[in-house]
Amino acid sequence: MNRFTHATDQELLQAIQQANQEAFEVLYYRYYAWLCKIAYKRIPSHELVEELVQDVWVNVWQKANRLDSHGNIQAYLYATLRNKILYILRSERNRKYFQNKIRELSTGMNQPSVDESLSEKAMVAFLQEAIASLSPQCREAFLLSREEQLSYREIAQRMQISVSTVEKHIGKALQVIRFKLAQWNRMLLVGGILVATVVKYILFDTCWD
């Protein structure tokens, strides 16, 4: 029997901070199923859930010395998993958002060729990469403006910041994304009309009120 089987969470964390793998194993199996159950409620993918939960445990092992050994480890596990789930859901939501916008704007055009379809997917990925490179607050302000069509005043209220700060965040986001899209246009000229239309829709249709 593992000598840490009946140890408290705090005792286990203290041992883990000393790089004790037996203590880590006990804590792992104590909360593994619980974490998976939480993740399955939001992400219906066995493989992705397992990957997320494993990432949580890697996080615990690597950051053990920074954790409060007298704190609530269960709450820490939950918060870490929740943040990872939210990141996945936001990434998926952003991907679908840009794909939908491109489809909407391409309605009425000729049926795209295979090359054009690949170009569309590549542009979505390029836009996602540009947005991911923004600071967290800058990214949040931009997505609230584009996805939820909120005004600057509404974004300021949601984020609990000033309207002028919202303007700065979105201005910075537009600067970064325009630069990235300029790179895109230099790399690939296929579907230029569609690219230009998407750029106008995403970057210039802004709610100012």
C-alpha positions in Angstrom: 0.0 0.0 0.0 1.2 3.5 -0.8 2.1 5.2 2.5 0.3 8.4 1.4 -3.0 6.7 0.7 -4.8 8.2 3.7 -2.9 11.5 3.7 -4.7 14.8 3.4 -4.5 16.9 0.3 -2.3 19.4 2.2 0.1 16.6 3.3 0.2 15.3 -0.3 1.0 18.7 -1.7 3.7 19.2 0.8 5.3 15.9 -0.3 4.8 16.7 -3.9 6.7 20.0 -3.3 9.6 17.7 -2.3 9.2 15.9 -5.7 7.6 12.8 -4.1 6.1 10.8 -6.8 4.1 8.5 -4.5 2.3 11.4 -3.1 1.6 12.7 -6.6 0.2 9.4 -7.6 -2.2 9.4 -4.7 -3.4 12.9 -5.5 -3.7 12.1 -9.2 -6.0 9.1 -8.7 -7.9 10.9 -6.0 -9.1 13.6 -8.4 -8.5 12.2 -11.9 -12.1 10.8 -12.4 -13.6 13.9 -10.9 -11.7 16.2 -13.3 -12.7 14.0 -16.3 -16.4 14.1 -15.3 -16.3 17.9 -15.2 -14.5 18.2 -18.5 -16.9 15.7 -20.3 -19.8 18.0 -19.5 -18.3 20.7 -21.7 -16.2 18.8 -24.2 -17.7 15.6 -25.7 -14.3 14.2 -26.8 -12.7 11.4 -24.8 -9.2 12.1 -26.3 -9.4 15.9 -25.7 -10.7 15.5 -22.2 -7.8 13.1 -21.4 -5.3 15.6 -22.8 -6.7 18.5 -20.9 -6.8 16.6 -17.6 -3.2 15.4 -18.1 -2.2 19.0 -18.8 -3.7 19.9 -15.4 -1.6 17.3 -13.7 1.6 18.4 -15.5 0.8 21.9 -14.3 0.5 20.7 -10.7 3.8 18.8 -10.8 5.7 21.7 -12.5 4.2 24.5 -10.3 3.9 22.6 -7.0 6.5 24.8 -5.3 4.5 27.9 -6.1 1.3 26.5 -4.6 0.1 27.2 -1.1 0.5 23.9 0.8 -2.3 24.9 3.1 -4.6 26.0 0.4 -7.5 24.1 -1.3 -5.9 21.9 -4.0 -9.2 20.8 -5.2 -10.2 24.3 -6.0 -6.9 24.9 -7.7 -7.4 21.8 -9.9 -10.9 22.9 -10.8 -9.8 26.4 -11.7 -6.9 25.1 -13.8 -9.2 22.8 -15.7 -11.8 25.4 -16.2 -9.3 27.8 -17.7 -8.1 25.2 -20.1 -11.6 24.3 -21.1 -12.5 27.9 -21.7 -9.4 28.4 -23.9 -10.4 25.4 -26.0 -14.0 26.6 -26.3 -13.0 30.1 -27.2 -10.5 28.8 -29.8 -13.3 26.7 -31.4 -15.7 29.5 -31.3 -13.3 31.9 -32.9 -12.5 29.3 -35.7 -16.3 28.9 -36.4 -16.9 32.6 -36.3 -14.3 33.4 -39.0 -15.4 30.4 -41.1 -19.0 31.6 -40.9 -18.1 35.2 -41.9 -16.1 34.0 -44.9 -19.0 31.7 -46.0 -21.5 34.6 -45.6 -19.4 37.0 -47.6 -18.7 34.4 -50.3 -22.4 33.6 -50.8 -23.3 34.3 -54.4 -19.8 33.7 -55.7 -18.9 30.8 -57.9 -18.5 27.4 -56.2 -15.0 27.4 -54.8 -12.3 25.1 -56.2 -10.3 22.8 -54.0 -7.4 25.4 -54.0 -9.8 28.2 -53.0 -11.3 26.0 -50.1 -7.8 25.4 -48.9 -7.0 29.1 -49.2 -10.1 29.9 -47.1 -9.0 27.5 -44.3 -5.5 28.9 -44.4 -6.9 32.5 -44.1 -9.1 31.5 -41.1 -6.0 30.0 -39.4 -4.0 33.1 -40.2 -6.6 35.4 -38.6 -6.8 33.1 -35.6 -3.0 33.3 -35.2 -3.1 37.1 -35.5 -5.8 37.4 -32.8 -4.0 34.8 -30.5 -0.9 37.1 -30.6 -2.8 39.9 -28.9 -2.7 40.6 -25.2 -5.6 39.0 -23.3 -7.5 42.3 -22.7 -6.8 43.5 -26.2 -8.1 40.2 -27.6 -11.2 40.2 -25.4 -12.1 43.7 -26.4 -11.7 42.9 -30.1 -13.8 39.7 -29.9 -16.5 41.4 -27.9 -16.7 44.0 -30.6 -16.7 41.6 -33.6 -18.4 38.5 -32.2 -21.0 40.0 -29.9 -21.3 43.3 -31.8 -21.0 45.3 -28.5 -20.4 49.0 -28.6 -17.3 50.5 -27.0 -19.4 51.6 -24.0 -20.9 48.1 -23.6 -17.4 46.6 -23.8 -16.1 49.0 -21.2 -18.9 48.0 -18.8 -18.4 44.3 -19.5 -14.6 44.5 -18.9 -14.9 47.1 -16.2 -12.5 49.5 -17.9 -12.8 53.0 -19.4 -14.1 53.6 -23.0 -10.8 55.2 -23.9 -9.0 52.0 -22.8 -11.4 50.0 -25.0 -10.5 52.3 -27.9 -6.8 51.7 -27.3 -7.2 47.9 -27.1 -9.3 47.7 -30.3 -7.0 50.2 -32.1 -4.0 48.0 -31.2 -5.8 44.9 -32.3 -6.7 46.4 -35.7 -3.1 47.5 -36.1 -1.7 44.0 -35.4 -4.4 42.2 -37.6 -4.0 44.6 -40.5 -0.2 44.0 -40.4 -0.7 40.3 -40.4 -3.3 40.4 -43.2 -0.9 42.5 -45.3 1.6 39.7 -44.8 -1.1 37.3 -45.9 -1.8 39.3 -49.1 1.8 39.3 -50.0 2.1 35.5 -49.5 -1.1 34.5 -51.3 -3.1 36.5 -53.9 -5.7 33.7 -54.7 -9.2 34.8 -53.8 -8.2 38.5 -53.5 -11.8 39.8 -53.6 -12.8 37.5 -50.8 -9.8 38.4 -48.7 -10.5 42.1 -49.2 -14.1 41.8 -48.3 -13.4 39.8 -45.2 -10.8 42.3 -44.1 -13.3 45.1 -44.6 -16.0 43.3 -42.6 -13.8 42.2 -39.7 -11.6 45.4 -39.4 -13.9 48.3 -40.3 -17.5 47.3 -39.3 -17.2 48.8 -35.8 -19.8 49.7 -33.2 -18.7 53.1 -31.9 -21.7 54.1 -29.7 
